[in-house]
């Protein structure tokens, strides 16, 4: 019996693509779960994410498929990734209509550059349904890690062939200027820019989990101590960060 926590996603598929090996149809959702259980060598998945919405599959079909897996004990919780608030609300509505278990978590991008969904679009979901979040790209594809503030990309992911599109998006002049100013603030606080950026994400009470990426063991060990930095983010420091980034979204009227 394996007891480690496990999670997986379903949408794109890991095998040869075909009409039933992509998307969120009942067939693909269930087969992908079985495949994940086999690969991970576990009895069940703690978390199972719908990785992107599927415009070609009725949302009722996906919700029913997830509920079937829950009843079978193959997953404990299911959620979404990169869904809009309206799509998540629709899934919750379907679950309520048929007395099923709806999505309980979302995996959105969230960092000091990209803030709209978590700080604006999902606010009603947090308030009414206690939606959990597992955020990805907390360092904005490395921009907020500190390694690009010098403008150097050698031996980094952005230097790889085929990643020119990402390099152009991440290292534009405006974003680099903000990252450099944020680096100066991190230096004043005597903390690495990466840890400051991660701590800022953790400061948000609607962030349940932060996905960390690291190319070296030392980076991972360093970032795992980010909780030590959170107390440094006083209202004054948070205000300075806002003054530098100027990325806070304008709240919608509910």
N, C-alpha and C positions, 0 to 999 in steps of 0.2 A: 504494500500500500504506500503510495507516494503522498507526501504531505506538504510539499512546497506549493506556494501560490502559483497560479498559472492564468494566463489570459491569451486570447487570440482574436483575430478579426476575420470577417467574411465579406467579400465582394469580388475582388479581382481574381482570386484563385491561384493555386500554386502549380497546377498541372496544365496540360495542353488546353488552350482556350476553346470554348464551344458554347452553344446556346444554353447549356445547363451548368457551365463551369465559371460563370461570372454573374454578378448581380445578387439579388436577395430573394430569389424564388425559394419556395419550400424545399425543393430538391437540393439546391446548392447550399442553402443554409445548414441543412442537416448533414449532407455529405461533407461539407467543409469542417463541421464540428467533429465528425468522426475522424477525419484526417488529422485534425489538430490533436485530438486525444492520443492518436497513435504516434504522431511525431514527438509529442511532449512526454509520452509514456506516463500519463496521469489518468485517473478514473473520472475526473470531471474538470471543467474549467471554472475558475472563480469568476472571471469576467469574459464576456463574449460581445464583441463590438460589431455593429453593422458599419463597415468602413466605406462611407459615402451612401447617400440615398440612391434608390433605384427607381427611376422614372417609369420603367417598363414592367414593374411588378406592383400589384395592388398592396397597399400598406397592410391591409387586413391579413394577407397571406403571410407576410413576414412576421407580424405579431403572433399569429397562430403558430407558426413554425418555432419561434422562440419559446412560446409557452409550452409546446410539446417537449422541447429539450429540457425545460425547467422541471416539468412533471416527471420526466425520465431520470432526473438527477444528473444529467450530463453537463449542465451549467447551473451556476448559482444565481448570477445576475446577468442581465444583458443591457446593452446601451448602444449608443450611436457615435459616429465620428464624422465631423464636418457636416452635420445636418443643420438646417435652419431651425429657428425656434418654432416656426409654423409646422414644419415636418415632425418635430418631436411632439408638439402638442397634438397633432393628428394621431400619432401612434399611441399616445396616452389616452386619447379619446376613444380609440378603437378598443383598447384594453379594458377601459371602464365599461364600455357598451356590452362587451361579452364576458365580463368578470374574469379577465385574464390579467397576467402580470405584465405591466408595461416597462419601458426603458427607465433605468434609474441613474444612468451616468452618460456623459458626453465627453468626447475627446476632441477639443478644439485647439487650434493654434492660439497661443497667448504669450505675449512678451511686451516689452516697452514700445515696440513698433506697432504690433497688431493687437488691438484691444477691443474692437467693436463688439464682437459676440459676447464675450464674458462680462464686459462692463456696461452693456446696453441691451443687446438683443435678448439675452437669456435671463434678465433680471426677474421677470415674472415667473419663469420656471424655477428659479432658486427660491423665490418667496412662497409660491403655491405648492411646489412638489418636492422641494429639497433636493433638486438635481445635483448629483456629484459630478466632478470634472477631473479628468486626467489630461493635463495640458501637454502639448508637444511644442517643440521649437522654442523653449524659454529663452534661448540665447540668440534668437533670430538668425538661424543658420550660421552661427558663429560670429556675427557682427558684434554682439555684446559679450563676447568671450575675452576680448582684449588682444587677440592675436592679429586683428586686421586694422587696429587703430594706427598702425605704422604704415598701412597701405601695402604690406607685403602679403603675398598669397602663396609663395613657394612652399611646396610639400604640404599643402592643405587641400581639402576637398575641392575648393574653388579653383584649384590649379589643374584639376583633372580634365582630360579631354571629354567633351560632351557636356560639361558643366558651365559653359560660357553664359547660358541664359540665367543661371543662378548667380553667377559672379556679377553680371550686369545689374541684377535686381538688388543684391545685397550691398554691393560696394558703390552705390551711387553717391554723388557728392554730398547731398543733403544728409543722408543717413550716416555717412562717415563723419561728418562734422558734429553731429549729435553724439555719436559714439565716442569721439575724441573728447568732447566736453564732459561726458559722463565718466570717462577714464580719469580725468582730472579730479572729479569729485571722489571717485573711488580711492585715488591716491591720497587725498586729504583725510579720508577715513581709515587709511592704511589697510584696505582690503582689496583683493583682486576684483577686477571689473566683473568677471563671471559670477563670483559669489554675490556681489551687489545686485546684479541683474536677477539672479535666481531668488535671492531673499525678497526682492521687490515682488516677484510673482507669488511667493509664499505668504506675503503680507495680505494678499487678497483673501478674505474669508470664504469666498466661493471656489477657491482652488483646493481640491482634495488631494491631488497627487501631481508631482512634476516629473516628467520623463527626462532623464538625463542621458546625454550622449557623450562619449569620450573615446578618443583614439589612443589614449595612454592610461595605464592603471593609476598613475600619479594624479592625473586630472580627475578621475572618478573619486579617488580618496579625498582629494581636496574639496570637491564640490559636495560631497556627502556631509561636510561639516558646515554647510550653509546656514543651518538653524542658529549657529552662533552669531551670525551677522544680523539676523532679523531685529534684535533689540536696538541696533544702531540706527534703524530707520525711524527716527523720531519724526513728528509732524514737520519740523523744520527741514530735515533732510528730504522728506517726501516732497515738500514744496519745492526744494531746489531741483529735484529730479523732474518734477512737472515743468519747471521753468526751462529746463534744458531740452526735454523731449517734445513738449507741446503736442502730445498725441492723444490726450484724453478725449474720448468721444462725447459728442453732444447727446444728452439723454433724450430718448423718445418719450412721448407722452402716452402713458397707459390709460 
